[in-house]
Amino acid sequence: MLGADDAVTGALLARGWPGRPLADQPLGIDLLNTRWITAGVAYDLFDHDDLTGAWLTDRELPTARPVPRQPLREARAAVAAVIADPADHAALNALLDHGRVRLAVDARGRVEHDDVADPRWRAAWACLRDFAALREATPDRLRKCANPECVLHFQDVSRTGRRLWCSMTACGNRLKARRHHDRARATP
Ligand SMILES: [Zn+2]
């Protein structure tokens, strides 16, 4: 279920880590939000087998032995690169080459299956496939938080399409306050 972070929440608690922000994004963007910064400390689910496994469970993705942290890291880097620069899709296309979409039909119509030979790439490829679909559907609305010190990403589903922040409280207000402070200091 979208936004259900039950296993991750439990695994984070077990480590004494803070909760994961912005866990409500679609899969292709949620891949990016597996790392975050809280109170100046960087956290990354893909640094640990238990946290990566919990994320795969929550997202209903296939796992493998060993836990496929490296393919997920590579996929995450490739997606972040495309969001930073939409023309920079070579790495993403190279990773998509790990799999194919296999077509079939059922009583209602077309059915698509992921066809990924290497079990370690199945979860990462599913994330990439989801991102490719998001990019097709809303190319201008996949963004990084405008706070340069924040690493979170989101799909802007607001009516105006002008969302800038992962969250107004976490980043928007903080940056506005700093700008106000800078302006106040600059005024003699
Ligand atoms: Zn942010």
Backbone and ligand atoms as CSV (ligand in chain L), in Angstrom:
chain,resi,resn,atom,element,x,y,z
A,1,MET,N,N,0.847,-1.195,0.000
A,1,MET,CA,C,0.000,0.000,0.000
A,1,MET,C,C,0.879,1.240,0.000
A,2,LEU,N,N,0.510,2.223,-0.737
A,2,LEU,CA,C,1.307,3.441,-0.863
A,2,LEU,C,C,1.448,4.127,0.491
A,3,GLY,N,N,2.698,4.469,0.817
A,3,GLY,CA,C,2.923,5.210,2.043
A,3,GLY,C,C,2.986,4.355,3.288
A,4,ALA,N,N,2.720,3.069,3.170
A,4,ALA,CA,C,2.807,2.190,4.335
A,4,ALA,C,C,4.275,1.887,4.585
A,5,ASP,N,N,4.760,2.315,5.735
A,5,ASP,CA,C,6.181,2.185,6.034
A,5,ASP,C,C,6.349,1.366,7.302
A,6,ASP,N,N,5.555,0.327,7.468
A,6,ASP,CA,C,5.501,-0.388,8.743
A,6,ASP,C,C,6.811,-1.075,9.079
A,7,ALA,N,N,7.335,-1.878,8.149
A,7,ALA,CA,C,8.567,-2.619,8.426
A,7,ALA,C,C,9.739,-1.665,8.594
A,8,VAL,N,N,9.787,-0.624,7.760
A,8,VAL,CA,C,10.872,0.358,7.869
A,8,VAL,C,C,10.812,1.053,9.226
A,9,THR,N,N,9.600,1.469,9.620
A,9,THR,CA,C,9.463,2.156,10.902
A,9,THR,C,C,9.975,1.287,12.045
A,10,GLY,N,N,9.618,0.008,12.024
A,10,GLY,CA,C,10.084,-0.906,13.062
A,10,GLY,C,C,11.595,-1.065,13.051
A,11,ALA,N,N,12.155,-1.189,11.845
A,11,ALA,CA,C,13.605,-1.385,11.733
A,11,ALA,C,C,14.362,-0.133,12.165
A,12,LEU,N,N,13.804,1.050,11.867
A,12,LEU,CA,C,14.447,2.298,12.289
A,12,LEU,C,C,14.414,2.420,13.814
A,13,LEU,N,N,13.264,2.096,14.397
A,13,LEU,CA,C,13.136,2.139,15.854
A,13,LEU,C,C,14.161,1.221,16.511
A,14,ALA,N,N,14.317,0.019,15.922
A,14,ALA,CA,C,15.243,-0.964,16.487
A,14,ALA,C,C,16.676,-0.435,16.488
A,15,ARG,N,N,17.002,0.425,15.549
A,15,ARG,CA,C,18.348,0.998,15.485
A,15,ARG,C,C,18.468,2.317,16.229
A,16,GLY,N,N,17.335,2.838,16.707
A,16,GLY,CA,C,17.374,4.141,17.355
A,16,GLY,C,C,17.515,5.288,16.372
A,17,TRP,N,N,17.179,5.025,15.104
A,17,TRP,CA,C,17.233,6.086,14.086
A,17,TRP,C,C,15.925,6.883,14.109
A,18,PRO,N,N,15.981,8.140,13.632
A,18,PRO,CA,C,14.734,8.904,13.527
A,18,PRO,C,C,13.853,8.355,12.415
A,19,GLY,N,N,12.578,8.738,12.428
A,19,GLY,CA,C,11.654,8.303,11.389
A,19,GLY,C,C,12.048,8.847,10.024
A,20,ARG,N,N,11.530,8.180,8.997
A,20,ARG,CA,C,11.877,8.565,7.626
A,20,ARG,C,C,10.894,9.618,7.125
A,21,PRO,N,N,11.389,10.791,6.694
A,21,PRO,CA,C,10.464,11.812,6.197
A,21,PRO,C,C,9.992,11.511,4.768
A,22,LEU,N,N,8.855,12.089,4.411
A,22,LEU,CA,C,8.353,12.071,3.036
A,22,LEU,C,C,8.268,10.649,2.455
A,23,ALA,N,N,7.676,9.751,3.219
A,23,ALA,CA,C,7.596,8.347,2.799
A,23,ALA,C,C,6.321,8.074,2.001
A,24,ASP,N,N,5.667,9.138,1.486
A,24,ASP,CA,C,4.373,8.956,0.822
A,24,ASP,C,C,4.470,9.046,-0.701
A,25,GLN,N,N,5.682,8.975,-1.223
A,25,GLN,CA,C,5.859,9.185,-2.660
A,25,GLN,C,C,5.705,7.884,-3.450
A,26,PRO,N,N,5.378,8.007,-4.745
A,26,PRO,CA,C,5.304,6.798,-5.583
A,26,PRO,C,C,6.683,6.136,-5.673
A,27,LEU,N,N,6.679,4.858,-5.986
A,27,LEU,CA,C,7.875,4.030,-5.889
A,27,LEU,C,C,9.118,4.644,-6.536
A,28,GLY,N,N,8.978,5.136,-7.774
A,28,GLY,CA,C,10.142,5.650,-8.492
A,28,GLY,C,C,10.787,6.840,-7.812
A,29,ILE,N,N,10.011,7.589,-7.023
A,29,ILE,CA,C,10.548,8.709,-6.248
A,29,ILE,C,C,10.915,8.257,-4.843
A,30,ASP,N,N,10.146,7.333,-4.297
A,30,ASP,CA,C,10.454,6.813,-2.963
A,30,ASP,C,C,11.853,6.204,-2.932
A,31,LEU,N,N,12.273,5.634,-4.046
A,31,LEU,CA,C,13.634,5.110,-4.155
A,31,LEU,C,C,14.653,6.169,-3.725
A,32,LEU,N,N,14.432,7.421,-4.124
A,32,LEU,CA,C,15.364,8.503,-3.802
A,32,LEU,C,C,15.313,8.876,-2.331
A,33,ASN,N,N,14.142,8.704,-1.727
A,33,ASN,CA,C,13.954,9.145,-0.345
A,33,ASN,C,C,14.352,8.073,0.670
A,34,THR,N,N,15.093,7.070,0.207
A,34,THR,CA,C,15.669,6.078,1.112
A,34,THR,C,C,16.886,6.649,1.833
A,35,ARG,N,N,17.279,7.868,1.466
A,35,ARG,CA,C,18.293,8.572,2.242
A,35,ARG,C,C,17.753,9.947,2.572
A,36,TRP,N,N,18.158,10.438,3.707
A,36,TRP,CA,C,17.652,11.737,4.153
A,36,TRP,C,C,18.596,12.303,5.198
A,37,ILE,N,N,18.373,13.561,5.531
A,37,ILE,CA,C,19.194,14.238,6.541
A,37,ILE,C,C,18.256,14.748,7.628
A,38,THR,N,N,18.522,14.347,8.851
A,38,THR,CA,C,17.747,14.837,9.988
A,38,THR,C,C,18.721,15.439,10.994
A,39,ALA,N,N,18.476,16.691,11.363
A,39,ALA,CA,C,19.332,17.392,12.333
A,39,ALA,C,C,20.810,17.299,11.940
A,40,GLY,N,N,21.077,17.452,10.653
A,40,GLY,CA,C,22.452,17.500,10.181
A,40,GLY,C,C,23.126,16.143,10.027
A,41,VAL,N,N,22.403,15.062,10.330
A,41,VAL,CA,C,22.978,13.721,10.213
A,41,VAL,C,C,22.382,13.026,8.993
A,42,ALA,N,N,23.229,12.426,8.144
A,42,ALA,CA,C,22.768,11.723,6.946
A,42,ALA,C,C,22.430,10.278,7.281
A,43,TYR,N,N,21.263,9.827,6.829
A,43,TYR,CA,C,20.812,8.452,7.025
A,43,TYR,C,C,20.565,7.816,5.667
A,44,ASP,N,N,20.853,6.522,5.556
A,44,ASP,CA,C,20.672,5.827,4.282
A,44,ASP,C,C,20.237,4.387,4.557
A,45,LEU,N,N,19.011,4.067,4.157
A,45,LEU,CA,C,18.504,2.700,4.368
A,45,LEU,C,C,19.406,1.685,3.683
A,46,PHE,N,N,19.961,2.065,2.520
A,46,PHE,CA,C,20.722,1.102,1.714
A,46,PHE,C,C,22.130,0.857,2.257
A,47,ASP,N,N,22.443,1.442,3.413
A,47,ASP,CA,C,23.705,1.110,4.076
A,47,ASP,C,C,23.588,-0.191,4.869
A,48,HIS,N,N,22.364,-0.691,5.050
A,48,HIS,CA,C,22.166,-1.835,5.944
A,48,HIS,C,C,21.187,-2.849,5.350
A,49,ASP,N,N,21.519,-4.125,5.503
A,49,ASP,CA,C,20.659,-5.181,4.965
A,49,ASP,C,C,19.265,-5.164,5.601
A,50,ASP,N,N,19.205,-4.984,6.922
A,50,ASP,CA,C,17.895,-5.065,7.590
A,50,ASP,C,C,16.981,-3.923,7.138
A,51,LEU,N,N,17.536,-2.719,7.008
A,51,LEU,CA,C,16.711,-1.576,6.605
A,51,LEU,C,C,16.311,-1.678,5.130
A,52,THR,N,N,17.241,-2.134,4.310
A,52,THR,CA,C,16.920,-2.323,2.891
A,52,THR,C,C,15.840,-3.395,2.748
A,53,GLY,N,N,16.002,-4.490,3.487
A,53,GLY,CA,C,15.003,-5.561,3.440
A,53,GLY,C,C,13.624,-5.081,3.878
A,54,ALA,N,N,13.605,-4.230,4.913
A,54,ALA,CA,C,12.327,-3.695,5.399
A,54,ALA,C,C,11.675,-2.817,4.337
A,55,TRP,N,N,12.485,-2.024,3.673
A,55,TRP,CA,C,11.940,-1.151,2.612
A,55,TRP,C,C,11.372,-1.988,1.471
A,56,LEU,N,N,12.091,-3.046,1.084
A,56,LEU,CA,C,11.605,-3.932,0.016
A,56,LEU,C,C,10.282,-4.572,0.424
A,57,THR,N,N,10.181,-4.963,1.694
A,57,THR,CA,C,8.935,-5.565,2.201
A,57,THR,C,C,7.782,-4.568,2.109
A,58,ASP,N,N,8.022,-3.350,2.603
A,58,ASP,CA,C,6.960,-2.341,2.598
A,58,ASP,C,C,6.522,-1.982,1.183
A,59,ARG,N,N,7.464,-1.960,0.262
A,59,ARG,CA,C,7.135,-1.611,-1.127
A,59,ARG,C,C,6.697,-2.819,-1.944
A,60,GLU,N,N,6.624,-3.993,-1.269
A,60,GLU,CA,C,6.206,-5.247,-1.931
A,60,GLU,C,C,7.080,-5.552,-3.142
A,61,LEU,N,N,8.389,-5.370,-2.952
A,61,LEU,CA,C,9.352,-5.648,-4.018
A,61,LEU,C,C,10.073,-6.962,-3.728
A,62,PRO,N,N,10.531,-7.641,-4.789
A,62,PRO,CA,C,11.254,-8.898,-4.579
A,62,PRO,C,C,12.608,-8.636,-3.924
A,63,THR,N,N,13.014,-9.525,-3.042
A,63,THR,CA,C,14.330,-9.401,-2.454
A,63,THR,C,C,15.216,-10.514,-3.003
A,64,ALA,N,N,16.444,-10.572,-2.575
A,64,ALA,CA,C,17.386,-11.569,-3.080
A,64,ALA,C,C,18.442,-11.785,-2.007
A,65,ARG,N,N,19.264,-12.789,-2.175
A,65,ARG,CA,C,20.410,-13.013,-1.293
A,65,ARG,C,C,21.669,-12.929,-2.125
A,66,PRO,N,N,22.646,-12.098,-1.765
A,66,PRO,CA,C,22.547,-11.120,-0.669
A,66,PRO,C,C,21.527,-10.024,-0.981
A,67,VAL,N,N,21.133,-9.292,0.066
A,67,VAL,CA,C,20.177,-8.199,-0.106
A,67,VAL,C,C,20.743,-7.236,-1.174
A,68,PRO,N,N,19.948,-6.925,-2.186
A,68,PRO,CA,C,20.489,-6.212,-3.373
A,68,PRO,C,C,20.701,-4.720,-3.150
A,69,ARG,N,N,21.577,-4.392,-2.206
A,69,ARG,CA,C,21.786,-2.978,-1.887
A,69,ARG,C,C,22.499,-2.228,-3.015
A,70,GLN,N,N,23.470,-2.899,-3.654
A,70,GLN,CA,C,24.249,-2.191,-4.681
A,70,GLN,C,C,23.407,-1.847,-5.920
A,71,PRO,N,N,22.625,-2.791,-6.453
A,71,PRO,CA,C,21.753,-2.401,-7.580
A,71,PRO,C,C,20.796,-1.269,-7.206
A,72,LEU,N,N,20.263,-1.289,-5.985
A,72,LEU,CA,C,19.347,-0.225,-5.567
A,72,LEU,C,C,20.079,1.106,-5.484
A,73,ARG,N,N,21.306,1.081,-4.983
A,73,ARG,CA,C,22.104,2.307,-4.933
A,73,ARG,C,C,22.350,2.856,-6.340
A,74,GLU,N,N,22.701,1.962,-7.257
A,74,GLU,CA,C,22.978,2.413,-8.633
A,74,GLU,C,C,21.726,3.003,-9.265
A,75,ALA,N,N,20.595,2.336,-9.040
A,75,ALA,CA,C,19.329,2.833,-9.594
A,75,ALA,C,C,19.004,4.202,-9.004
A,76,ARG,N,N,19.205,4.348,-7.713
A,76,ARG,CA,C,18.913,5.619,-7.053
A,76,ARG,C,C,19.771,6.742,-7.624
A,77,ALA,N,N,21.056,6.464,-7.825
A,77,ALA,CA,C,21.950,7.484,-8.373
A,77,ALA,C,C,21.537,7.878,-9.790
A,78,ALA,N,N,21.126,6.890,-10.575
A,78,ALA,CA,C,20.744,7.173,-11.962
A,78,ALA,C,C,19.468,8.018,-12.022
A,79,VAL,N,N,18.508,7.722,-11.147
A,79,VAL,CA,C,17.265,8.494,-11.122
A,79,VAL,C,C,17.543,9.920,-10.638
A,80,ALA,N,N,18.359,10.057,-9.604
A,80,ALA,CA,C,18.694,11.397,-9.106
A,80,ALA,C,C,19.387,12.210,-10.194
A,81,ALA,N,N,20.236,11.566,-10.992
A,81,ALA,CA,C,20.950,12.270,-12.056
A,81,ALA,C,C,19.980,12.794,-13.106
A,82,VAL,N,N,18.971,11.997,-13.440
A,82,VAL,CA,C,18.001,12.420,-14.452
A,82,VAL,C,C,17.149,13.585,-13.941
A,83,ILE,N,N,16.822,13.569,-12.649
A,83,ILE,CA,C,16.035,14.683,-12.108
A,83,ILE,C,C,16.886,15.956,-12.083
A,84,ALA,N,N,18.167,15.805,-11.748
A,84,ALA,CA,C,19.055,16.972,-11.716
A,84,ALA,C,C,19.270,17.524,-13.128
A,85,ASP,N,N,19.343,16.639,-14.108
A,85,ASP,CA,C,19.560,17.048,-15.495
A,85,ASP,C,C,18.819,16.079,-16.413
A,86,PRO,N,N,17.645,16.495,-16.927
A,86,PRO,CA,C,16.808,15.585,-17.726
A,86,PRO,C,C,17.510,15.011,-18.956
A,87,ALA,N,N,18.580,15.662,-19.411
A,87,ALA,CA,C,19.304,15.134,-20.577
A,87,ALA,C,C,20.300,14.049,-20.184
A,88,ASP,N,N,20.507,13.876,-18.885
A,88,ASP,CA,C,21.535,12.957,-18.386
A,88,ASP,C,C,20.910,11.578,-18.132
A,89,HIS,N,N,20.443,10.914,-19.202
A,89,HIS,CA,C,19.737,9.653,-18.999
A,89,HIS,C,C,20.529,8.428,-19.438
A,90,ALA,N,N,21.813,8.596,-19.754
A,90,ALA,CA,C,22.613,7.455,-20.213
A,90,ALA,C,C,22.721,6.377,-19.128
A,91,ALA,N,N,22.999,6.803,-17.904
A,91,ALA,CA,C,23.152,5.820,-16.820
A,91,ALA,C,C,21.836,5.077,-16.574
A,92,LEU,N,N,20.748,5.819,-16.609
A,92,LEU,CA,C,19.439,5.189,-16.379
A,92,LEU,C,C,19.125,4.165,-17.473
A,93,ASN,N,N,19.391,4.520,-18.706
A,93,ASN,CA,C,19.131,3.583,-19.800
A,93,ASN,C,C,20.015,2.342,-19.711
A,94,ALA,N,N,21.254,2.535,-19.278
A,94,ALA,CA,C,22.149,1.381,-19.115
A,94,ALA,C,C,21.586,0.412,-18.078
A,95,LEU,N,N,21.021,0.942,-16.994
A,95,LEU,CA,C,20.464,0.084,-15.944
A,95,LEU,C,C,19.160,-0.563,-16.396
A,96,LEU,N,N,18.377,0.168,-17.175
A,96,LEU,CA,C,17.117,-0.411,-17.681
A,96,LEU,C,C,17.392,-1.619,-18.571
A,97,ASP,N,N,18.584,-1.694,-19.097
A,97,ASP,CA,C,18.946,-2.820,-19.952
A,97,ASP,C,C,19.022,-4.139,-19.171
A,98,HIS,N,N,18.933,-4.075,-17.846
A,98,HIS,CA,C,18.899,-5.302,-17.041
A,98,HIS,C,C,17.579,-6.065,-17.194
A,99,GLY,N,N,16.572,-5.438,-17.779
A,99,GLY,CA,C,15.273,-6.103,-17.837
A,99,GLY,C,C,14.476,-5.751,-19.076
A,100,ARG,N,N,13.346,-6.440,-19.206
A,100,ARG,CA,C,12.417,-6.222,-20.316
A,100,ARG,C,C,10.997,-6.222,-19.758
A,101,VAL,N,N,10.083,-5.644,-20.513
A,101,VAL,CA,C,8.659,-5.800,-20.217
A,101,VAL,C,C,8.129,-6.904,-21.120
A,102,ARG,N,N,7.579,-7.950,-20.510
A,102,ARG,CA,C,7.025,-9.060,-21.290
A,102,ARG,C,C,5.515,-8.865,-21.372
A,103,LEU,N,N,4.994,-8.926,-22.570
A,103,LEU,CA,C,3.561,-8.687,-22.779
A,103,LEU,C,C,2.787,-9.989,-22.848
A,104,ALA,N,N,1.580,-9.940,-22.316
A,104,ALA,CA,C,0.645,-11.060,-22.445
A,104,ALA,C,C,-0.751,-10.456,-22.546
A,105,VAL,N,N,-1.745,-11.280,-22.738
A,105,VAL,CA,C,-3.125,-10.792,-22.688
A,105,VAL,C,C,-3.921,-11.665,-21.727
A,106,ASP,N,N,-4.935,-11.084,-21.114
A,106,ASP,CA,C,-5.901,-11.875,-20.361
A,106,ASP,C,C,-7.290,-11.495,-20.863
A,107,ALA,N,N,-8.332,-11.886,-20.130
A,107,ALA,CA,C,-9.696,-11.680,-20.607
A,107,ALA,C,C,-10.004,-10.203,-20.827
A,108,ARG,N,N,-9.294,-9.320,-20.100
A,108,ARG,CA,C,-9.629,-7.897,-20.175
A,108,ARG,C,C,-8.730,-7.118,-21.110
A,109,GLY,N,N,-7.578,-7.668,-21.441
A,109,GLY,CA,C,-6.697,-6.904,-22.307
A,109,GLY,C,C,-5.244,-7.212,-22.056
A,110,ARG,N,N,-4.436,-6.175,-22.203
A,110,ARG,CA,C,-2.995,-6.340,-22.147
A,110,ARG,C,C,-2.499,-6.471,-20.695
A,111,VAL,N,N,-1.552,-7.373,-20.494
A,111,VAL,CA,C,-0.912,-7.536,-19.193
A,111,VAL,C,C,0.592,-7.426,-19.402
A,112,GLU,N,N,1.238,-6.648,-18.525
A,112,GLU,CA,C,2.684,-6.481,-18.622
A,112,GLU,C,C,3.371,-7.140,-17.439
A,113,HIS,N,N,4.425,-7.887,-17.733
A,113,HIS,CA,C,5.214,-8.520,-16.671
A,113,HIS,C,C,6.650,-8.029,-16.757
A,114,ASP,N,N,7.259,-7.804,-15.583
A,114,ASP,CA,C,8.693,-7.524,-15.553
A,114,ASP,C,C,9.432,-8.814,-15.872
A,115,ASP,N,N,10.436,-8.713,-16.712
A,115,ASP,CA,C,11.243,-9.876,-17.068
A,115,ASP,C,C,12.714,-9.496,-16.826
A,116,VAL,N,N,13.200,-9.840,-15.642
A,116,VAL,CA,C,14.557,-9.461,-15.235
A,116,VAL,C,C,15.299,-10.733,-14.845
A,117,ALA,N,N,16.310,-11.084,-15.619
A,117,ALA,CA,C,16.975,-12.381,-15.437
A,117,ALA,C,C,17.726,-12.450,-14.105
A,118,ASP,N,N,18.422,-11.382,-13.741
A,118,ASP,CA,C,19.245,-11.391,-12.532
A,118,ASP,C,C,18.382,-11.046,-11.319
A,119,PRO,N,N,18.219,-11.974,-10.361
A,119,PRO,CA,C,17.343,-11.708,-9.210
A,119,PRO,C,C,17.761,-10.469,-8.423
A,120,ARG,N,N,19.050,-10.162,-8.443
A,120,ARG,CA,C,19.510,-9.004,-7.666
A,120,ARG,C,C,19.028,-7.698,-8.288
A,121,TRP,N,N,18.634,-7.716,-9.547
A,121,TRP,CA,C,18.195,-6.494,-10.210
A,121,TRP,C,C,16.677,-6.336,-10.261
A,122,ARG,N,N,15.932,-7.326,-9.746
A,122,ARG,CA,C,14.464,-7.261,-9.910
A,122,ARG,C,C,13.846,-6.062,-9.198
A,123,ALA,N,N,14.240,-5.820,-7.961
A,123,ALA,CA,C,13.641,-4.701,-7.225
A,123,ALA,C,C,14.078,-3.362,-7.841
A,124,ALA,N,N,15.370,-3.231,-8.110
A,124,ALA,CA,C,15.866,-1.963,-8.666
A,124,ALA,C,C,15.195,-1.678,-10.007
A,125,TRP,N,N,15.039,-2.717,-10.796
A,125,TRP,CA,C,14.433,-2.524,-12.122
A,125,TRP,C,C,12.965,-2.105,-11.996
A,126,ALA,N,N,12.258,-2.678,-11.041
A,126,ALA,CA,C,10.856,-2.283,-10.822
A,126,ALA,C,C,10.778,-0.801,-10.458
A,127,CYS,N,N,11.731,-0.327,-9.669
A,127,CYS,CA,C,11.773,1.099,-9.311
A,127,CYS,C,C,12.035,1.953,-10.544
A,128,LEU,N,N,12.972,1.511,-11.366
A,128,LEU,CA,C,13.312,2.273,-12.577
A,128,LEU,C,C,12.132,2.314,-13.537
A,129,ARG,N,N,11.456,1.194,-13.646
A,129,ARG,CA,C,10.297,1.146,-14.535
A,129,ARG,C,C,9.214,2.115,-14.041
A,130,ASP,N,N,9.008,2.142,-12.731
A,130,ASP,CA,C,8.014,3.057,-12.178
A,130,ASP,C,C,8.435,4.507,-12.417
A,131,PHE,N,N,9.708,4.791,-12.227
A,131,PHE,CA,C,10.182,6.154,-12.468
A,131,PHE,C,C,9.983,6.557,-13.935
A,132,ALA,N,N,10.283,5.626,-14.845
A,132,ALA,CA,C,10.115,5.931,-16.270
A,132,ALA,C,C,8.659,6.295,-16.572
A,133,ALA,N,N,7.722,5.589,-15.926
A,133,ALA,CA,C,6.300,5.876,-16.135
A,133,ALA,C,C,5.924,7.234,-15.538
A,134,LEU,N,N,6.459,7.538,-14.345
A,134,LEU,CA,C,6.188,8.841,-13.720
A,134,LEU,C,C,6.722,9.970,-14.589
A,135,ARG,N,N,7.883,9.737,-15.152
A,135,ARG,CA,C,8.529,10.769,-15.959
A,135,ARG,C,C,7.729,11.032,-17.231
A,136,GLU,N,N,7.145,9.980,-17.746
A,136,GLU,CA,C,6.309,10.148,-18.933
A,136,GLU,C,C,5.024,10.901,-18.579
A,137,ALA,N,N,4.455,10.564,-17.407
A,137,ALA,CA,C,3.165,11.140,-17.028
A,137,ALA,C,C,3.309,12.594,-16.574
A,138,THR,N,N,4.329,12.891,-15.752
A,138,THR,CA,C,4.468,14.239,-15.186
A,138,THR,C,C,5.935,14.690,-15.259
A,139,PRO,N,N,6.440,14.900,-16.459
A,139,PRO,CA,C,7.881,15.188,-16.615
A,139,PRO,C,C,8.349,16.433,-15.869
A,140,ASP,N,N,7.504,17.443,-15.734
A,140,ASP,CA,C,7.935,18.691,-15.105
A,140,ASP,C,C,7.661,18.727,-13.606
A,141,ARG,N,N,7.167,17.610,-13.066
A,141,ARG,CA,C,6.741,17.658,-11.672
A,141,ARG,C,C,7.504,16.709,-10.767
A,142,LEU,N,N,8.635,16.229,-11.238
A,142,LEU,CA,C,9.487,15.372,-10.417
A,142,LEU,C,C,10.673,16.233,-9.993
A,143,ARG,N,N,10.759,16.545,-8.723
A,143,ARG,CA,C,11.713,17.553,-8.273
A,143,ARG,C,C,12.457,17.154,-7.012
A,144,LYS,N,N,13.625,17.784,-6.894
A,144,LYS,CA,C,14.357,17.745,-5.631
A,144,LYS,C,C,13.873,18.918,-4.798
A,145,CYS,N,N,13.865,18.738,-3.491
A,145,CYS,CA,C,13.545,19.835,-2.578
A,145,CYS,C,C,14.464,21.014,-2.862
A,146,ALA,N,N,13.899,22.239,-2.820
A,146,ALA,CA,C,14.676,23.434,-3.184
A,146,ALA,C,C,15.708,23.820,-2.128
A,147,ASN,N,N,15.651,23.203,-0.967
A,147,ASN,CA,C,16.687,23.447,0.033
A,147,ASN,C,C,17.953,22.712,-0.400
A,148,PRO,N,N,19.038,23.461,-0.691
A,148,PRO,CA,C,20.251,22.794,-1.183
A,148,PRO,C,C,20.824,21.787,-0.186
A,149,GLU,N,N,20.475,21.917,1.097
A,149,GLU,CA,C,21.006,20.998,2.102
A,149,GLU,C,C,20.110,19.789,2.317
A,150,CYS,N,N,19.031,19.687,1.520
A,150,CYS,CA,C,18.090,18.582,1.668
A,150,CYS,C,C,18.234,17.659,0.454
A,151,VAL,N,N,18.099,16.350,0.663
A,151,VAL,CA,C,18.279,15.402,-0.447
A,151,VAL,C,C,16.960,14.739,-0.847
A,152,LEU,N,N,15.836,15.194,-0.296
A,152,LEU,CA,C,14.554,14.550,-0.588
A,152,LEU,C,C,13.979,15.000,-1.930
A,153,HIS,N,N,13.180,14.117,-2.525
A,153,HIS,CA,C,12.530,14.397,-3.807
A,153,HIS,C,C,11.024,14.150,-3.681
A,154,PHE,N,N,10.280,14.720,-4.609
A,154,PHE,CA,C,8.832,14.513,-4.583
A,154,PHE,C,C,8.252,14.675,-5.977
A,155,GLN,N,N,7.067,14.093,-6.128
A,155,GLN,CA,C,6.241,14.356,-7.307
A,155,GLN,C,C,5.253,15.444,-6.899
A,156,ASP,N,N,5.281,16.557,-7.595
A,156,ASP,CA,C,4.396,17.672,-7.267
A,156,ASP,C,C,3.002,17.384,-7.825
A,157,VAL,N,N,2.069,17.062,-6.934
A,157,VAL,CA,C,0.699,16.796,-7.375
A,157,VAL,C,C,-0.223,17.962,-7.001
A,158,SER,N,N,0.369,19.111,-6.636
A,158,SER,CA,C,-0.449,20.272,-6.294
A,158,SER,C,C,-1.138,20.800,-7.555
A,159,ARG,N,N,-2.212,21.536,-7.356
A,159,ARG,CA,C,-2.974,22.044,-8.497
A,159,ARG,C,C,-2.128,23.018,-9.326
A,160,THR,N,N,-1.374,23.886,-8.635
A,160,THR,CA,C,-0.603,24.900,-9.358
A,160,THR,C,C,0.708,24.350,-9.917
A,161,GLY,N,N,1.195,23.256,-9.349
A,161,GLY,CA,C,2.461,22.696,-9.813
A,161,GLY,C,C,3.659,23.535,-9.435
A,162,ARG,N,N,3.565,24.264,-8.325
A,162,ARG,CA,C,4.668,25.143,-7.924
A,162,ARG,C,C,5.293,24.712,-6.607
A,163,ARG,N,N,5.088,23.470,-6.223
A,163,ARG,CA,C,5.667,23.024,-4.957
A,163,ARG,C,C,7.194,23.062,-5.032
A,164,LEU,N,N,7.825,23.603,-3.986
A,164,LEU,CA,C,9.284,23.743,-3.955
A,164,LEU,C,C,9.946,22.875,-2.899
A,165,TRP,N,N,9.204,22.555,-1.838
A,165,TRP,CA,C,9.826,21.969,-0.653
A,165,TRP,C,C,9.316,20.552,-0.408
A,166,CYS,N,N,10.206,19.751,0.213
A,166,CYS,CA,C,9.751,18.438,0.675
A,166,CYS,C,C,8.639,18.648,1.683
A,167,SER,N,N,8.840,19.615,2.568
A,167,SER,CA,C,7.796,19.987,3.521
A,167,SER,C,C,8.024,21.426,3.939
A,168,MET,N,N,6.947,22.178,4.088
A,168,MET,CA,C,7.086,23.586,4.452
A,168,MET,C,C,7.722,23.707,5.829
A,169,THR,N,N,7.344,22.858,6.755
A,169,THR,CA,C,7.889,22.983,8.110
A,169,THR,C,C,9.357,22.582,8.147
A,170,ALA,N,N,9.722,21.502,7.436
A,170,ALA,CA,C,11.100,21.019,7.520
A,170,ALA,C,C,12.058,21.927,6.758
A,171,CYS,N,N,11.687,22.372,5.563
A,171,CYS,CA,C,12.635,23.103,4.719
A,171,CYS,C,C,12.139,24.486,4.317
A,172,GLY,N,N,10.878,24.628,3.971
A,172,GLY,CA,C,10.373,25.905,3.464
A,172,GLY,C,C,10.535,27.022,4.466
A,173,ASN,N,N,10.031,26.824,5.667
A,173,ASN,CA,C,10.082,27.892,6.666
A,173,ASN,C,C,11.510,28.189,7.092
A,174,ARG,N,N,12.324,27.125,7.183
A,174,ARG,CA,C,13.702,27.320,7.616
A,174,ARG,C,C,14.453,28.201,6.621
A,175,LEU,N,N,14.261,27.923,5.328
A,175,LEU,CA,C,14.983,28.687,4.317
A,175,LEU,C,C,14.452,30.118,4.223
A,176,LYS,N,N,13.131,30.262,4.368
A,176,LYS,CA,C,12.545,31.607,4.362
A,176,LYS,C,C,13.083,32.425,5.524
A,177,ALA,N,N,13.185,31.787,6.683
A,177,ALA,CA,C,13.676,32.487,7.872
A,177,ALA,C,C,15.121,32.923,7.655
A,178,ARG,N,N,15.925,32.032,7.013
A,178,ARG,CA,C,17.318,32.383,6.797
A,178,ARG,C,C,17.428,33.562,5.820
A,179,ARG,N,N,16.608,33.532,4.761
A,179,ARG,CA,C,16.645,34.642,3.807
A,179,ARG,C,C,16.255,35.953,4.471
A,180,HIS,N,N,15.239,35.873,5.328
A,180,HIS,CA,C,14.798,37.065,6.051
A,180,HIS,C,C,15.939,37.582,6.922
A,181,HIS,N,N,16.615,36.657,7.595
A,181,HIS,CA,C,17.744,36.997,8.451
A,181,HIS,C,C,18.851,37.672,7.629
A,182,ASP,N,N,19.174,37.061,6.445
A,182,ASP,CA,C,20.219,37.626,5.593
A,182,ASP,C,C,19.847,39.028,5.127
A,183,ARG,N,N,18.584,39.204,4.752
A,183,ARG,CA,C,18.127,40.531,4.303
A,183,ARG,C,C,18.252,41.546,5.416
A,184,ALA,N,N,17.836,41.126,6.611
A,184,ALA,CA,C,17.874,42.032,7.768
A,184,ALA,C,C,19.308,42.446,8.071
A,185,ARG,N,N,20.232,41.498,7.928
A,185,ARG,CA,C,21.637,41.811,8.190
A,185,ARG,C,C,22.226,42.734,7.123
A,186,ALA,N,N,21.739,42.536,5.859
A,186,ALA,CA,C,22.281,43.304,4.759
A,186,ALA,C,C,21.807,44.759,4.809
A,187,THR,N,N,20.694,44.998,5.529
A,187,THR,CA,C,20.161,46.366,5.611
A,187,THR,C,C,20.939,47.156,6.666
A,188,PRO,N,N,21.523,48.290,6.303
A,188,PRO,CA,C,22.328,49.070,7.275
A,188,PRO,C,C,21.463,49.706,8.342
L,1,ZN,ZN,ZN,13.599,19.402,2.011
